[in-house]
Amino acid sequence: MKAFIFAAGLGTRLKPLTDRMPKALVPVAGRPLLEHVIVKLKTCGVEAIIINLHHFPEQIMDFVRSRQSFGMQIAFSDERSCLLDTGGGLRYAASFFDDGRPFFVHNVDILSDVDLQEMYSYHLQTRSLSTLYVSDRMSSRYLLFDETECLCAWINEQTGEMKPAEAHLPFSTCRKYAFNGIHVISPEIFSRMNGWSGNFSIIDFYLSIAKDTAIRAFVSPNSRVIDVGKVEALREAEILLTK
């Protein structure tokens, strides 16, 4: 099993910490965010990981090497010349996923106790193109899913913006979830990305194909998740990891 870790971001919400280090190496409970994510993926059976790089890339490579790659195959996807966003970054690393098996995609600043093996099994059972870990938590931006838990739209409740812009949904039947930055994706996704290039969002790509493609929600009501994208979330993340 393989995985992609998004670690190229500038980490602007974690300033001033990220003025001298990448977001991936910000410590939580004595260990860098990247280490927490790698260990979680390894524990659920992942054997090979690719990490994208942009901000302080040498620090990330040196850290991984200092840990002997955690006894795994770890490769790097170099985005130093241009940040490619989530969709573009995944497409750029497509050649790494050459075994025909579904793989994980995990944001480096997401910490959770979700059961990744359960999520992977659910993805295999539903035969979706992609399965997204979501939850019923407060947010200003939500993904909307129909009665079969398939993605149909995105909405920003503060601005009223909706994607696709032409979406006209019976909101009374939609399930509204916040996305938690973890996916299981089938490798067929890359053939569906023909015509997409450069910098683009994976969510925008999902929304462009959702009408005729199963992009499904995975809900784990008893799991806890923290987006460690802001300095004030670091203490909450430490509590999660020490319980």
C-alpha positions as CSV (number, residue, x, y, z in Angstrom):
1,M,0.0,0.0,0.0
2,K,1.2,3.5,-0.8
3,A,0.5,7.1,0.3
4,F,1.0,10.7,-0.6
5,I,1.6,13.3,2.1
6,F,0.9,16.9,1.2
7,A,3.8,18.8,2.9
8,A,4.7,21.6,0.4
9,G,2.5,24.4,1.8
10,L,4.0,27.6,3.1
11,G,2.3,27.2,6.5
12,T,1.4,30.9,6.7
13,R,-1.2,30.3,9.4
14,L,1.6,28.8,11.6
15,K,3.8,31.9,11.5
16,P,6.2,32.8,13.1
17,L,7.1,29.1,13.5
18,T,7.2,28.6,9.8
19,D,9.6,31.5,9.3
20,R,12.4,29.1,10.1
21,M,11.0,25.6,9.4
22,P,8.4,23.9,7.2
23,K,5.0,23.2,8.5
24,A,5.7,19.5,8.3
25,L,8.4,19.8,11.0
26,V,6.4,21.9,13.5
27,P,6.5,19.8,16.8
28,V,3.4,18.5,18.5
29,A,3.9,16.4,21.7
30,G,7.6,16.3,21.1
31,R,7.5,15.0,17.5
32,P,7.1,16.8,14.1
33,L,3.7,16.7,12.4
34,L,5.3,14.7,9.6
35,E,6.4,12.0,11.9
36,H,3.0,11.6,13.4
37,V,1.5,11.2,10.0
38,I,4.1,8.8,8.7
39,V,3.8,6.5,11.8
40,K,0.0,6.5,11.5
41,L,0.2,5.5,7.8
42,K,2.9,2.8,8.5
43,T,0.8,1.4,11.3
44,C,-2.2,0.8,9.0
45,G,-0.1,-1.0,6.4
46,V,1.4,1.6,4.2
47,E,4.8,0.5,2.9
48,A,5.8,3.4,0.5
49,I,5.2,7.1,0.8
50,I,5.9,10.1,-1.4
51,I,6.1,13.6,0.1
52,N,5.8,16.8,-1.9
53,L,8.3,19.6,-1.1
54,H,8.5,23.4,-1.5
55,H,9.0,25.3,1.7
56,F,12.4,24.5,3.4
57,P,12.6,21.2,1.4
58,E,16.1,20.3,2.6
59,Q,14.9,20.3,6.2
60,I,12.2,17.7,5.4
61,M,14.6,15.5,3.4
62,D,17.3,15.7,6.1
63,F,14.7,14.8,8.8
64,V,13.4,11.7,6.9
65,R,17.0,10.5,6.3
66,S,17.9,11.1,9.9
67,R,15.1,8.6,10.8
68,Q,16.3,6.1,8.2
69,S,13.1,6.7,6.3
70,F,11.2,5.1,9.2
71,G,12.1,1.7,7.7
72,M,10.0,2.4,4.6
73,Q,10.4,3.5,1.0
74,I,10.0,7.3,1.1
75,A,10.4,9.4,-2.0
76,F,10.0,13.1,-2.6
77,S,8.1,15.1,-5.2
78,D,10.0,18.4,-5.9
79,E,7.7,21.4,-6.2
80,R,10.4,24.0,-5.4
81,S,10.0,25.7,-8.8
82,C,6.2,26.0,-8.5
83,L,3.5,25.0,-5.9
84,L,1.0,22.8,-7.7
85,D,-1.8,22.8,-5.2
86,T,-3.4,19.5,-4.2
87,G,-4.7,18.4,-7.6
88,G,-1.6,19.4,-9.5
89,G,0.7,18.0,-6.9
90,L,-1.0,14.6,-7.0
91,R,-1.0,14.5,-10.8
92,Y,2.7,15.4,-10.9
93,A,3.5,12.4,-8.6
94,A,1.3,10.0,-10.6
95,S,4.2,7.7,-11.7
96,F,4.8,6.8,-8.0
97,F,1.4,5.0,-7.9
98,D,2.2,2.2,-10.4
99,D,1.0,-0.8,-8.5
100,G,-2.7,-0.6,-9.5
101,R,-3.9,-0.3,-5.9
102,P,-5.8,2.4,-4.1
103,F,-3.6,4.7,-2.1
104,F,-3.9,7.2,0.8
105,V,-3.5,11.0,0.5
106,H,-3.0,12.7,3.8
107,N,-2.4,16.4,4.7
108,V,0.6,16.8,6.9
109,D,-1.3,19.2,9.3
110,I,-4.1,16.8,10.0
111,L,-4.0,14.7,13.2
112,S,-6.7,12.2,14.0
113,D,-7.5,8.9,15.6
114,V,-9.6,7.7,12.6
115,D,-9.2,4.0,11.7
116,L,-7.5,4.2,8.4
117,Q,-7.8,0.4,7.8
118,E,-11.6,0.7,8.2
119,M,-11.6,3.7,5.8
120,Y,-9.6,1.7,3.2
121,S,-11.9,-1.3,3.5
122,Y,-14.9,0.9,3.0
123,H,-13.3,2.4,-0.1
124,L,-12.8,-1.1,-1.6
125,Q,-16.3,-2.2,-0.7
126,T,-17.9,0.8,-2.4
127,R,-15.6,0.8,-5.4
128,S,-15.5,4.6,-5.4
129,L,-13.0,6.6,-7.3
130,S,-12.2,8.5,-4.1
131,T,-13.3,8.3,-0.5
132,L,-13.1,11.4,1.7
133,Y,-12.8,11.4,5.4
134,V,-15.4,14.0,6.6
135,S,-17.2,14.9,9.8
136,D,-20.1,16.8,11.1
137,R,-18.1,19.7,12.6
138,M,-18.3,23.5,12.5
139,S,-16.8,25.1,9.4
140,S,-17.5,27.9,7.0
141,R,-16.9,25.6,4.0
142,Y,-18.7,22.3,3.4
143,L,-18.9,19.5,1.0
144,L,-22.4,18.4,0.2
145,F,-23.3,14.8,-0.3
146,D,-26.5,13.2,-1.6
147,E,-28.5,10.4,0.1
148,T,-26.0,7.8,-1.2
149,E,-23.1,9.7,0.4
150,C,-21.8,10.8,-3.0
151,L,-20.3,14.2,-3.5
152,C,-22.5,16.7,-5.4
153,A,-21.3,20.2,-4.4
154,W,-19.2,22.6,-2.2
155,I,-20.5,25.6,-0.4
156,N,-18.9,28.6,1.4
157,E,-21.6,29.6,3.9
158,Q,-20.0,32.9,4.7
159,T,-19.9,34.2,1.1
160,G,-22.7,32.1,-0.5
161,E,-20.3,30.8,-3.2
162,M,-21.1,27.3,-4.5
163,K,-19.3,24.9,-6.8
164,P,-20.4,23.9,-9.3
165,A,-21.8,27.4,-9.7
166,E,-24.8,26.1,-11.6
167,A,-25.7,23.6,-8.9
168,H,-29.3,23.6,-7.9
169,L,-29.8,21.2,-5.1
170,P,-32.6,20.2,-2.8
171,F,-30.7,21.2,0.4
172,S,-33.2,19.4,2.6
173,T,-31.9,16.0,1.3
174,C,-28.1,16.9,1.3
175,R,-25.7,15.9,4.0
176,K,-23.3,18.7,4.9
177,Y,-19.8,17.7,6.0
178,A,-16.4,19.3,6.6
179,F,-13.5,17.7,4.8
180,N,-10.7,16.4,7.1
181,G,-7.8,16.2,4.6
182,I,-7.6,12.4,4.2
183,H,-8.5,10.5,1.1
184,V,-8.3,7.0,-0.3
185,I,-8.0,7.2,-4.1
186,S,-8.1,4.6,-6.8
187,P,-5.4,4.9,-9.5
188,E,-8.0,5.4,-12.2
189,I,-8.1,9.0,-11.1
190,F,-5.0,9.8,-13.2
191,S,-6.7,8.9,-16.5
192,R,-9.6,11.2,-15.5
193,M,-7.2,14.1,-15.1
194,N,-6.4,14.3,-18.8
195,G,-6.9,18.0,-19.7
196,W,-5.9,19.2,-16.2
197,S,-2.4,20.6,-15.8
198,G,-0.3,22.9,-13.7
199,N,-1.8,24.2,-10.4
200,F,-5.3,23.1,-9.5
201,S,-7.3,22.0,-6.5
202,I,-8.2,18.3,-6.0
203,I,-11.6,19.4,-4.7
204,D,-12.3,21.4,-7.8
205,F,-11.4,18.3,-9.9
206,Y,-13.7,16.1,-7.8
207,L,-16.5,18.6,-8.3
208,S,-16.0,18.6,-12.0
209,I,-16.6,14.8,-12.3
210,A,-18.9,14.2,-9.4
211,K,-22.1,14.2,-11.5
212,D,-21.1,10.8,-13.0
213,T,-18.4,9.5,-10.7
214,A,-18.6,8.2,-7.1
215,I,-16.7,10.5,-4.8
216,R,-17.9,9.1,-1.5
217,A,-18.0,10.3,2.1
218,F,-16.4,8.3,4.9
219,V,-17.9,9.3,8.3
220,S,-16.5,8.1,11.6
221,P,-18.6,9.7,14.3
222,N,-16.5,8.6,17.2
223,S,-13.2,9.7,15.8
224,R,-11.4,12.9,16.7
225,V,-9.6,15.1,14.2
226,I,-7.6,18.4,14.5
227,D,-6.4,20.6,11.7
228,V,-3.1,21.9,13.0
229,G,-3.0,24.7,10.6
230,K,-3.0,27.5,13.2
231,V,-0.8,28.1,16.3
232,E,-3.7,28.0,18.6
233,A,-4.5,24.4,17.5
234,L,-1.1,23.1,18.7
235,R,-2.2,22.7,22.3
236,E,-5.4,21.0,21.4
237,A,-3.4,18.6,19.2
238,E,-1.1,17.7,22.0
239,I,-4.1,16.8,24.2
240,L,-5.4,14.5,21.4
241,L,-2.0,12.8,21.1
242,T,-1.5,12.3,24.9
243,K,-4.9,10.8,25.7
